[in-house]
């Protein structure tokens, strides 16, 4: 995430107003891991960067798509809860 933000800022002169994290292949067993590990890391990066960048208040969306043999599943995280 950090490298992506640095690259974005170097090309655009500022950080993005919206951040979309899309994960394909998220199984039911990974949902808790994402909630407990990945999201806190992303949120920590955003909070740290907000302290260094005055007025930066990005919107963060996290989408996890799982696949089963029969169909596709789409999971959306809103305010730390899977919908």
Number of C-alpha atoms within 10 A of each C-alpha: 12 11 8 9 17 14 13 14 13 11 10 10 10 13 19 14 10 11 15 10 13 11 13 12 14 18 14 12 8 13 15 11 11 16 15 12 10 13 16 13 14 16 12 12 14 21 15 11 16 14 10 10 12 8 8 16 15 14 11 16 14 19 17 20 15 17 14 10 5 6 7 10 15 14 18 15 17 12 10 12 9 14 9
